[in-house]
Amino acid sequence: MGAQAPTISWLEVEKNWLDEQPDGGLNLAYQCLERNLAAGRAHQPALIWRSSTNQRTVYTYAELSAEAQRFAAALKHRGIRLAERVCTIAPRRPELYIAALGTLHHGAVYAPLFSVYGPDPIRRRLEVGEARVVITTKQLYEQRIAPIRGALPSLEHIVLIDGEAPGAESWQQFCTAPAANTPNEGLVTAAEFPALLLFTSGTTGPPKGVLHVHRAAAALLTSGRLVLGLEPGTRYWCTADPGWVTGVAYGLLAPLLCGATLVVDEGKLEAARWYDILAEEAIQCWLTTPTALRLLRRSAVDTYHHELSNLERIFSTGEPLDPALTEWTQQHLNLPTRDAWWQSETGSIITAQYADDPLTPARMGRSAPGIEMIIAEIDHQQVKPITRPGQTGEILIKRGWPSMFRAYLGAPESYRQAFIDDWYRSGDLAQWDRNGELRFIGRADDVIKTAGHMVGPAEVEAVLNHHPEVVECGVSAVPDAVAGHLVAAWVVPRNPVQDAEKLRHDLIAYARQRLGTAVAPRELHFIDELPKTPSGKILRRELRKP
């Protein structure tokens, strides 16, 4: 069941789309940078950075390559060895992207963290990763890292991108060491050598370190070209936080692998600022999140004062995309928003609504090139594929795609349990529709069983989010003595609530009309904002807390 993805051979992609390296290995940074230099793009902008004060700095591919090699040489000078971890805890600054590429070029493992984390989440992740180097800011170091440094024996080097502090080096000091002034040849990295360590949000239990290898370059290049439509020179903007898998995979690596021009904005989400960037940077492809689009929709800024004729494609990822947002971008930006689904463990896009396909709202699209996936029931460790439209099952992906994670660092049993036979278990539930497209239902552990009915939170959220009085909402289960559980919704209202009971009644009635009484929420609460992970996923367990 399902529309077939383009048939490709991953070995052919490596042979024909990636450059053969002088050392015979495969290195992500080499493919992002030196490969573009060899293709004649040395003077093309690779990264355009806009500071929070609207300073604009452009790095060509030649300049970005030189800076990355300088950082790689500094790591070599400090004795950082193959596969040792270099971590960034920083905002969207050029130094973060240079450090990421330099780390990969050197053969160390790049491990980004969200800069919004407090000391405890940072400590747990640095312990799991046994990071030797951390790149951060002076403020973040003093407030969140210095208090826990004594508990991190493997951490040897703190590098500050914007100042100096006792116990840390400035970026300039670190990168101007004698050995850092000479070009770094890089260490030989085989295709299966560790490259990226990405941490799950840890919504249940401790965080897991998801390990990816340099071979992921093949999947990122393929999805960048064939899903996002990135070509050499494409003006591309990904708004994802650089501490999130999307901010690494599609906010840095995929666009550079495709020879595109990556735009990075340090500033916070402000509607006028974002529309300015779309217009002034002539963005052609824009990857963002439903949360960001909802905030833009909520603002009173008029898009018609901006010249957005260059914008050709809008993609969304990270959380379910409800039809109301697709309709809103079609009305206000003259383009629909297309969905893309994947996970930290998959390392690259697995399903997407392709730009050339007819758009069906509330769908996840079809599989990305080279991906074999099914919807299935798991019964006593037996995989039973589902082909009938409308039947819910778990998304399973066949082993062998290049960006498949290779380990949960230090947790081999958890890694083993993530697979059944040759299939990776995503833990996400979906259905086929009659056109062979996927419809997202929810996480397996989020689905609500109420009076014998299985209800996916995403389906209920999509309907309520379409109501004009709703900014966004989260749906979860609450215990009930009769039904087992009831569907409950937590709503962020668009305007101050004058009559809570009336609005509650109206919203529940609206949902019942669209969904039926078995699926619509029985309880509805108003809330100022939804609890979310740093990557924008709703923390449903927090909704249920009194």
N, C-alpha and C positions, 0 to 999 in steps of 0.2 A: 504494500500500500504506500502511496505517497509519490509525488513527482520526483523523478530521478535527478540527482546531481550530475553535473558534467563528469564524464569518466576521465580520470587522469591517473597517471602512474607517478607515485612519489619519487621513485628513482629517476624517472625522466625529468621531473621538475628540478631535482638536485643537479642533474647532468646538464640540462639545457637552459635553466633559468638562473641558476646560481653560478658564480664564477669559480673556476678551479683555483685554489690557493697555492702559493709557492711551496708551503710546507705540506701540502697534501691533506690538510685537515679541513674542518668546517668551523668557522667562527662567526657568530652573529654580528659583531661589530665590524669585522672586515667586509661582510656582505652589505652592511648598511652604508659604509663609508668608502673604502677603497674601491669597491665594485662600481660605485658611481663616478669616482675619479677616472677609472679606466674607461668608462662610457662617455667621457667628455663633459661631465657635469661639475667640474671643479669649481666653476664660478657661479653656478646656480645657487640661489638661496636654499639652504637645507632647513634652517630654523629661524623663524622670526619671533623675537621675544618682545612682548609689551609689558612693561612694568606697571605696578599699581599706580604710579604717577604719570603713566602714559609715555615714559621713555621707550623708544623703539630701537632694538638692536638686531642686526641681521648677521647670521653666520652662514657663509657659503659652505658647500660640502668640503672644500679644501681647508677652510678655517676650522670647521667642526672636527675634521679628522685630525688636524694638528693638535688641537686642544685635548682631544681624547687620548692621543698617543702620549702627550705630555703627562696626563694624569696616570696613564698606564705605567710610564717610566717611574713616576713617583712611587707607585705601589711596589714596583720591583726594587727600588732603592730601599724601601722600608722592610723588605723581606717577606712581602705577602706572597704566598705560594699558590699554586694551582688549586682550585676548588675551595679556597678559603673565602669567607663571606665578607663582603663590603656592603654596608647598610646606609641608606639615606633616610633621614627624617627631616624633611625640608619642604618649603613651599615651591611653587613653580618658578624656579630660578634657573638660568642657564647652567650654573655649576652642577645642579642635580643631573641634568641630561648629559653633560660632559662626563660626570663621574660614572653614570650608568654605562655609557659606551666605553669609557676607559677601563672600567672593571672587566667588562666582557672581552675587550681586546687583550687585556693582560692574561686572561684565563682564570680569573677569580669569579666568584658567583655573586651576582647582583641581587640584593635583598631590600626592596623598598618598604617603608612603613608609612602609615598615615601620620601627618604632622599634628593631627588633632588628638592623638592618643595621649593619655596621661602616663605617669611614671610606671604604674603597675602593668598595663598592657605592653608598654615598651620593654620593660624588664623581662616579661615572659617570652616575648618574641626574640629578643637578643639572646636569651638563654638557650632557646631551641636552636637558633641559628649559629650560636657560638661566634658571633661577629667579631672580627679583629679591628675593623675600621668603621667609624660612623661619621657620615657627612651631615652636618646640621647647621642651625643658626645659633648665634650667641644666646638669644633669649630662650630658645628651646633647650639648649644645653644647660643653662643655669637653672631653669625651672623644672625640667623633666628628666634629665640624664645625670647631671652631677649628683643629685640625691641618691641615685641607685648605682652609681658607678662601682662602689665597693663590692656589690653583689655580682659583678660581671668580670670574673678573672680573665676571660679570653679577650676582653676589649682593651686594645693597646693604644689605638690612635683615635683621637677626636679631632675632626677638621671643621672649622667654622667658616662659613662662606661669607660672613659679613662682619667680622671683628676678631677680637682676641679675648681670651679668658684664661686664668690659671688652669693648668692641666689640659690645655687644648692648643692646637696649632691653627693659625689662620690659613685660609686657602692659598694665599700667596706664598707663605712659608712652605707649605706642603708641596706645592707644585714647582717651586724654584730650587729644589734641592739639586746638587750637581748632576746627579744621574737623570734628573727629569728634563734637562735641557737638551738631551740627545734623543733622536727618534727611537721609539720602542719597537723592536721587531715583533713583540708579542710572543706568547708561549704557544706551543702547538696544542690545539684543542681538536680532538676528534669529534665527529658529529654527535656521538652519544655522551660527550663530556658535559658535566653539570654547568648550567649557565644562569638560571634564574631560581630564586627561592621566594615564593609568594605565599603569604600567610592568609589562611581562611579567617573569617571574622570571629570564629570561636563562639558562635551563638549557643552552642551546647558543648560543654567541656573545654579543655584547654585549646589554644590555637594550634592548627596543624601547619607545618611547613611543607608547601607543595613544590616539588623539585622538577624543573624542566631542563632540557638539554639544548645544545646549539642546533640540533637538527630541526627544532621548531621553526627555524628560518623558512623552510619550505612551505609550511602551512600558513605562516603569516604573510609571506609574499603572495601565495595563491589567493588567499581570502581578500587581501588588500586589492589585488588586481580584479578578481572575478566577482567579488561581492560588493566591495565599496567602490569599485571602478577607478582606483587610483592609478595614475600614469605619471611618467616623469613631468615635473612641473605643476601637477595638480595642486591647487591651493586648498589646504586641508586643515580643519580645526577639530580637535577632540577635546571636549571640556572635562573629561574624567580626571579625578585626582591622581597625581603620579604615584601615590601609595597603593593604588588599586590595580588589579590585574589589567583592566582596560587601559588605564593610564600608561602602563608599560608596553603592553602588546600593541595597542592601536593608538596610543598617545605618543609613541616614540618609534618602536621597531618597524611595524608594518609600513608606515608612510615612507620611512627612509629606505627600506628594502625596495619600495616601488619607485624611488627617485622623486617623490613628491616634495612639496614645500610645506613644512609643518609650522603652524602658528600656535604660539603658547601665550596665554594671558595669565599674569600673576594676580590680577585683581579679583575681587569677589563678584558673585553673580549680581549684576545690576542690569536691568532690562535695556536701558539706554546705552550702556557701555557695550553690551553684547551685540546689539543691533549696529552700533558704530563699527565694531570689529568685523562683523559679517560684511558690511558695506566697504569699509576702508581697505580691508585686506583682500577683497574680491574673492571671498571664500566660495569654493565650488562644491566641496563635500564637507558635511558637518555631522559629527558623531556626538551625541549628547545623551541625556537620560530623561525619563518621564518626569522625575522630580523637577529638573531644571525647566522643562517645558511648562509644567504647571505653574511655576513661579513666574515665568514670562507671561503666561496667560492671565495670571492674577494682576499683573502690573497694568497701569493705565497708559503705558507708553505706546504711542501710535507707530506702527511699522511703516506706514505709508510715507513717512518723511525720510526713509532710507532707501538707497538704491541697492536692491538685492538681486538684480537681474543675473549676476554671475552664479548665484546659488542653484545647483543642479540636483543635489541629492541630500536628504536628511535621513540619518539613521539613529535609532535609539537602542540602548541595551541596559542591562543591569536589573531591570524590574519589568513586570508586565506593562505593555503599552496599551492603554485603553483607547477605544475608537474615538472618544471625544477629543483627544489630543491630535490624532491624525486629522480629524475634521478641522480643528482649530488651525493647525499649520497650513492646511490646504486653503483656508479662508484668508489667513493673515500673511502667509509667506509664499502663497501660490504653489506650494509643494506638499504632498503628503509625507508623513513620517513613516519610515519602514523599520520593522523590528528585526533584531538580531539576537540570537540566544546562544549562550555558552557559559562556561564556568572557569574558575581558577584552575581546576583539574584538567579541563580540555585544552587550555592554553591558546585556543583560537576559536573563531566563530564556527559553530556547528550547524545551526540553521539560520536562515535569513529570508527576508522578502526582497528578492532581487529587483534591481532598478528597472529591468526590462519586463518583469512579470506583471500581470494585472494584480492590482492591490485589493486584498480582502481584509477589512479591518478586523482586529482582535485575532490575528493569526501570527504564528511564528515563521511562516514561510516553509521552505523546503531545505533539504540538506545542502551544506556547503560542498564545493568540489572535493572529490576524493574521500568523502565521509560516508561510511555505511552505518546506518542507524535504524532501529526498529522501536515500536511501542510494544510492550510485552507485559504479561502477567508472570509473576514469579511464584511458582507453586512447588514447595518442597525442593527448592534449589533447581527446579526445572524451568527453563525459559519457554514460554508459550506466546509466540508472536500474535499480535492483534492486527487484524486487517479490516474489521467492520467499523465503519464510520460511527462516531459517537460513543465508542467504548473506551473507557479510561484505562491507561496502563502507564508503566514507567518507561522513560526514555533510556534506551540502552545503545551504546556506541561500540562498534567492533574495534578491537585492538588494532594498532598499526598506523594510525595517523601520526605525523611527525611531532606534533605539539602535545601529544598525550603525556601526562605527568608520569615520571618514572619512579617516584617514591613520595611517601610522607616521611619527612626527615625524622629518623629515630623512632618510627612507628611502623615497622614492617607488617604487623598483624592488621593494623587499620588499612594499610594498602592492600593486603590480600583480600580483606572483606569488601573492598570497593569493586571487586570483579566477581563475575560468575561465569565460569568457563572463559571464553574469549571476549566477553562483553563487560564494558565499564558500566556500572550502575550509577546513573546520575542522581537518583533520589528525587527527580522532578517528574511530575505526572502530566500527561498530555493525551489528546485524542486526535485521530485523523478526521478531517471533514470529508465531504463527498467529492471535493476537488483534489484530494491528496495533499492538502496542507495541514499543518499542525496547529492545534489550539491548546494553549497552555492552561492547565488546571491548577497547579500549585505544587508546593513541596509535599512529598509523601507524608511527612510528619505534621503538615499544616492543614491537610484536608479534614473537614469537619463531618463527622457522622452524626446526623440528627434524625431521630425517629426512623432509622433505617435508610435514610437518604445520604449519599455522599455529596458534599458541597465543596467546591473549590473556592477559596477566598478571592482569587483573582477575578472570577466571573462576577461575583457580587460587587467587588470594588469597581469594576469597569462600568457597571450600570449606575452606581451612586455617583461616580466621578463625572458622569454625563449630565447630572442635574445642575442647573445654573447657580444654585445656592451652595454648591460644594466645591472647595478647592481640591481636596484629596481626602481619602479615607483609608482606614485599615480594617480588615475583617478577621475575626478569630472566633473561637468557641468559648462558651461559658457553660459550666455544669448545670444540668437540669435533672430533677428526680424522675421525671416521666420520660422525656425524650433522650436522656443520656447527656446530650449537649444541645445547646441552642446556638444559632448563628447570631453574632453580635457585631455591630459596626461602631467604629469610632471615627467621627467626622470632623474635619477642619472646615468651619463655615466660611463662606466668602465675605459675609458682612456680619457686624455685631448682631447677636441673636436677641431679638426683642421679645419673642414669645416662643420659648424653648419647646413647650408641649405641642404647639401647633406645627412648628417646623419638623419636630420629630415625627409627628403623625403624617405629615405630608411626604416626608422622605421614605418612611416605611411603606406608605401606600404606593408611592412611585415605584419602589423596588418590587412590591408584590405584583403590580400591574405588568412589569417587564419580566420578572423572574418566576412568578408563582409563589404561593404561600409556603411551599416546602423548602424553597431556596432563599427567599428574601429574609433579611434580618428580623429577629423577634425583639431584639434590644438595639437601641441606638443612643450613643453618648456623644456629646460635643467636647472637643479637645482643642487646645491652642496649636499644637503641632504633634506630628506622629513621631514616636521613638524609632530611630533608624540606626543602622550600622553606618560607618563612615562611607561605605560604597552606595548607600541609598536604599538598602533593603529594609523593609519594615520589620521591627523586632516585635513579633506577635506575642511573645511571652510577656513583654513589658505592657502591652495593651491589657492583658488579663489581670495585671496586678491591681489590687484595690487602691 
